[in-house]
Amino acid sequence: MFVRVSVFHDGRQLDVSLPSQRPTVDITDDIVSLLSQQSSESDSTSPGMSVPEAHTWVLSSPTLGVIDPHESLDERGVKDGERLYLTSRHEAARSPFVDDAITEVRATVDTNQLQWTGEGRSTGFLIVASTLIAVFGLLSGLALDKPGSESAGFLIGCLGLSSLFLAGLAWWRPHAWMRWLGIGLPIAGLSITWQQTDTVSLDTRVTVLISIVALLSSLAAFLAGRGTPGKGIASITASLIVFVVAGTAAISTALGADIYALSAWGAWLPILALLVAPTVSINSTGLAKLLRVNDTGEQIERSLILEKAHHSEAVSRGIVWAAVSSAFLIIVVLAASPFWQHGTVALLLSLTLILRTNGFADARIIIPLMLAGSAGLVLVAGSVAQWGARGWETIESGQPWFTSGQGGHAGSWIVAGIVTYVLCIGYIFWCQKEIDELEEARIVRVFSAVDIVVSVAIIPVILAAQGVFTYYWVTT
């Protein structure tokens, strides 16, 4: 049996006879197809309606309300000449009377609630996390302002870490309200600067305070005004790894380990991370499993492949960023070491960072590698000049040349300046040079050979040097 009805959708009318005994879910596809065909015939520029999206549509009537997809038109009481509307469920017409009051009450309550699913759950977790961090940072700042605090260093670390964490959330910003979390930066800067400058004159104190707060306020305004939120995966990955590495180093030094020995022993770890980053990211995100499944001949949804590929790329980038950050910190520590032998490790690490740029094609990876490697070369050059001026003997600890007012040597600044300008001129010349494909392939081949040899060889060299040469065993 059929019933003659008029179906309306988006200003279009479809007069059609529909089977009255079949569930409406079975005929919705046909209605969508007919309306899409009608739209295409009347307007060639109209995209029409997508049949695969038919499950998102429902039929409704002002007198009957929403027709359940599993109900037939006859069961719902649809008669000839009835006007039906094809809409999404939340736009469907409502009946003036209800048959099931409990169902209607439940639906009304659910509509007025922020459901603990999807965006609601994400918002809830992020509100709790940001509130805890903000309150913890606030309490640290209040305790820091108390005169004579015995744990000032720890409180400064807590306050600074809390503000950086909130700034990271503001940069990530999965929800619009999170853009304002960056306000913690100038607040933390105000508290820390005020506490650390209590021994200087008031004029100097106020000047420094205004400068730092203005700088951090500009950064907070930038985070709040960014048009596009960050994806966050790469930054979160890098932050977690750096946090673990820094925490391990801090705990080890607190237990009596020497920071120079730790840096020399761990100098090979960033290189290993750079070598295995792509493999680790592919395996950790499940992309390798999908590729193996696809090799067996099974089809995989395009959206799933794209999602896994994006996540894998972001995780790989985060691992590289963490490795670069850790490597640069190691270079800084070794360049400040009183033992000139540590400079060889810092030099090898700096060169390896620059050579590793050949293994990546993403500018967001290559730029940090070049920057950290080049800065490392400058630091090592200045330290070499200082070690040489002291007759290659052990320098008193705590006097790196690049620390203002702590044993800086004029020759170190001269050598470091020469290396800096040579590197900058070389980079400027290289960016202006036009290279054809043949020459580029030749350069890549040479760099690849050197990169692989150095990157692989530096790991056993550093480890072997710890036991072969006793001067790497630095003790306090």
N, C-alpha and C positions, 0 to 999 in steps of 0.2 A: 504494500500500500504506500501511496505517496501523498504528501501534503504540499500545497502550493504556498510558498512564503516569499517575502521580500527581505533580502539580507543587505544591510547597510554597513559600509566601512569607509571611513575617511572621505565622506562626501560622495561616495559611489554607491549605486543601487544595483542589486542583482536579483532579478525575478527568476525563481527556479523552483522546480519540483524536487523535493527531497524525500528519501525513504523514511517513513515514520516509525519503523520497527527497529532500525539499526541504532546502536549507540552513536551519539553525536561525535565522539572521538574518531569514528570511522569515516564520517562524512566531512569533517573539517578540512582535511587535505584537499578534497574535491572543491570545496567552496573557495579555499585560498587559491587554488589553481585557476578557477574560473575568474575570480576577481583580478588576479595577476594578468591573465590573458586579456581581459577587458581593458585593464589599464594600459597594457602594451599596445593594443589596437587603437586606443583613443589618443595616446600620447607616447610617441616613440622614445622620448627622452626620460620617461618615468621608469625607475628601476623596478617597479612592481613589488610583489610580495614573494618571499622565499618559502617554497613548500617545505624544506627541512625545518622551518621555524613554525610549522603548523601547530606543534604542541604548545606553543605559547599563547594561542588564541582560544577564546571561549565564546559561545553563543549566549546571548542574554536577551531579555525582553523587559520593558518597563512594567508589565503586568505580572510576569512570571519570575522575574529575577534571573540569576545566573543558572544556566542549564548545566547540570553536572555532566562531565564528559562521558560518563558511563551510563547516563540515562538516554533513552530514546525520546524523540519528539512526541510520540504518542503518550509515553509515560509522564511526560511533563505537561501534557494537555495543550500542545500547540495545535491550533486549528488553521484551516485554509484562510489565507489573507493576513496571517499574523506578520507583524513587523519584528524581525530579529536583528540584532546588532553583533557584529564580529569585532571584538576588542580584546585587549589583554585583560587578565583577570581583575587587576586592580581598577580598571576603567569600566568594568561591566556595569550595566544597569542593575539597580537593586529593586526587589519587589517591595510594594508598600506593606505587605503582610509577610509574616514568617511562619513557617511550618514547624521548625525546630528551634525553640527559644534558646536552649542550651548551646547549640552550635553557633547561633548568632551572637550570644554573649561571649563565647570563647573567641570568635573571630574579631569582635570589637575590642576585647582586652588585648589580643595579640597585636592588633593594629596600633594601639596606643602605647605598646611597650617597645623598648629598644631591645630587640631580640639578641640573645647571647650567641649569635652566629655571625660569621662573616665579618662585616665592618664593626658591628657592635662588640664582638669579642676582641677584635684588634684594638679598638678604642679603649676598652676596659683595661686590658693588659698594659697598654702604653701609658694610660693615666696613672695606674698604680706604680709602674716602674719610674716614671718621671717624677711623681710626687715623692717617692722614697728617696730618690737621688737628690732632689731639691731640698728636702727637709734635712737630710744628712749633711749636705754641703752648707746649709744655713746654720746648723748647730756647730759645725766645724768653724765657720766664720765667727760666730758669737764667742766660742771658746778661745779663738785666736786673738780676739781683741782684748782679752783679759791680760793685764800686765803680769809678767813673771811666769808665763806659761812654760812648763817644763817640756812639753811635747809640741813645741811650735813647728818644728820641721815636719812632724807627722800630720799635724793639722793643716799645714800649707799644702801638703801632698793630697790630703783628702778633699780640701776645697778646690784645688786646681783640677783634680781628676773629675770631681763632680761637675764642674762647669764645662770641662771638655766633653764629658759624656752627654750633657744636655745640648751642647752645641752640635755634637754629632747627630743627635735625634732631630734637631732643627734642620740640619742639612739633609737628612734622609727624608723627613716629613711625609710619611704616608697619609697623614691627616692634616687639614689646613690649620687647625689650632696649634700644631706643634711648631709652627714658624716662630713663635714668640719665646721658645725655650732658650734661644741664644742670649736672652737678657742676662743669663747667669754669668756670662763672660765679663762684662764691665763690673758687675757686683763683686765677683771673685777678685778681679784685678784691683778694685778699690780696697778691699779688705787686706789682701796680701801686701800691696804696696804701702799702705798705711802702717802696717806692722813692721815691715822691713826697713822703713826709712825713719824710724823714730830717733835715730842718732844724728841725723843731719839737720841743717838749719831749716827753719819753717819755710823760707822762700824756696829753697831747693826741693823740699818735701812737696809743697803744693805744685810746683812746676812739673815734677816727675809724675805726681798723682794725676794731674790734668792730662798729661800726654798719654799715659797708659790707658786711662779710662776712655779718652777720646778714640784711641786706636781700637780698643776692644768694642766700643760702642759702634764704630763703623763696621766692624766685622759682624756684630749682632744684627745691624740694620741690613747688611748684605744677605745674611741668612734668612731674615724675615721677608726680604723683597725679591728673592729669587723666583723667577717665573716657573721654573721646572724643578720639581723635587728630585733629589738624588735617588738612584736605585738602591744604594746601600750595601749590596752584597759584597762588593770588592772592599769597600771601606771597613765594613764590619769584620770581614775575614782578616784584613791587615791589622786592625786594632786589637782583635783577640790574640793574634799571634804575638804581636809586639808586647802586649800586656803580659802574656805568659813569660816571654823571654826576659822582659825587664823585671818582673816579679821574682823569677828564679835567680837572676843576678843579684837583686837586692837582698833576698833571703840568704844567699850564699855568702855575700860579703858581710852581712850581719852576723853570720855564724863563724866568721874568721877567715874566709877565703880572700885571696888578693884579687882585686879587680883586673890587674894587668895579666895575671896568670889565667884568669877566666877568659879574658878577651883573646889571648894567644891560643888557648886550647880550643875555643869555640869559633875561631876565625873561619874554619872550613864549613860550618853549618849553613851560613847564608849562600855559599856557592852551591852546596848540595840542594838547597831549596830552589835555587834558580834552575838547576838542571832537571829536577823532578816535578816542578810546578805544573806543567801541562798534563803529565800522566796522573798526578794526584787529583787534579781538578776533574778530569774525565771520569775517573773511577769513583770519586766521592759523590758526584752528582747523579750517578746512575746512567750517564751517557754511554759508557762502555757496554753496559748490559743491553741497552737498546740497539747499539750497533751490532752486537753479536746476534740478537734476535732477528734483526733485519738481514743479516748474512744467511740465515736459514731460509729466507724467502718470504717471511711473514711481513705484512704491511704494518706500518706504524703511522699513527696520526701525525700530520704535519705540525699541528699546534704543540704536541708533546715534544717532538724533536726540536722545534724552535725554542721552547721553554728550557729544555735541558741544555741546549747549546749555549743559550744566553747565560744560564747559571754557571756552566762550566767555564766559560770565558771570564766571567766576573770573579769566580773563585781563583782561577789561575792568576788574574791580575792582582787580586788581594794578596796571594802568597808572594808574588814578586815584590809588591810594595813593602810587605813586611820584611822580606829578605834584604831589600835595599836599605830600609831604615836600620835594621839590626847591623848590617855590614858597615854603614856609615858611623854608627855609634862605636863599633869596635875600632874602626880606623881612628876616630877621635881619641879614644882611650889609649891606643897603642902609640899614637903620635905624641901623646903627653907623657909617655912612659920615661922614666929616668934611664932605661936601658936602650941603647941605640939598636941592639939586635931586633927589638920589636918593630923597628921601622921597616925591616925587610918584609915582615908579614903584612904590615899596613900597605906597603908598596905593591906587593903581589895582589892583595885584595882590591886595591884601587884599579889596577890594570885589568883585573878579571871583570870587574863591574863594567868597564868600558867595552871590553871585548864581548861581553855577553849581550850587548845591544844587537849583535849580529844574529842572535837566535830568536828575535822577536820582530813583529811587524807593526805593533800597536805603538803609536806615539806616546800614549799615556804610560807605557812601560819604558820605552827607550829614553825619554827625557829624564825621568828620575835616575835611571842607570847612569846616563852621561853626567848628570849633575853631581851625583854622589861620588862617582869615580874621579871626576875632575877636581872636586873639592878635596877629596882624599889625597890626590897628587900634590895639591898646594900645601896641605897640612904636613905631609911627609917631607916635602922640600924644605919648608921652614924648620922642621925638627932636625933634619940632617945638618943644616947649617949650624944649629945650636949645639948638636952633639959634636960636630967637628970643631967648633970653637972651644969646647970644653976638653979637647984632646981625646974624644971618644971614651971618656970615662963616665962612670955612673953619676948622673946629675941628681941633686937632692930632689926628693919626691915633692910633687905639688908645684912645680915651676915650669909649666909648658910655655912656650914662646908666645902663643896666641892668646894668653890670658893677660889682660891689661894689668900692669903694675906688679906682675909676679915673675920677674926674671926674664922679661922679653929682651931679645938680643937684636940689635939693629941689622946684623947680617941675615938673620932669619926673615925679617920683613922684606929685605931687598930680594933675597932668593925667592921667597914666596910670591912677591910682586912680579918678578920676571916670569915665573912659571904661569902665573895667572894671565898675564898679558899675552904670552906666547900661545896658551891654549885658546884664549878668546880670539886672537887674530887668526889662528888656524881654523877655528869653527866658522868664523865669518868668511874666510876664503873658501872653505869647503862648501858652504851653503850657496855661494855664488857660482861655483864651478858646475858646468853642464857636462854630464857624463852620458855617453851613449850606452845602449844595452850591452854591447860586447865588453866594454870596459867595466861596466858595473858588475857583470857576471864574473869577470876576472878578479875584481876586488873582493867580491863576496866569497869566491872560492878560497882566496888567500886568507881572509879573515876567519872563515869557517875552520880551516885547518889549524890556525893558531889558537882560535877560541877553544876548540875541542881539546887540544893538547894541554893548554894552560889550565882550563877549568877542571879537567879530570886529574891532571898531575898535581895541582896545588893541594888537593885534599890529603893524599898520602905524604906529600912533602911536609906539610904543617904538622901532621900527626907524628911523623918520624922525627922531626926536629925537636919535639918535646922531650924525647928520650935520648937523642944523640948529643944534643948540645945542652949542656947544663944551664946555660944562661937564660934559657926559656923558663926555667923553674924559678919564678920570681916569688919570693916570700917576704912577708913584712918583718 
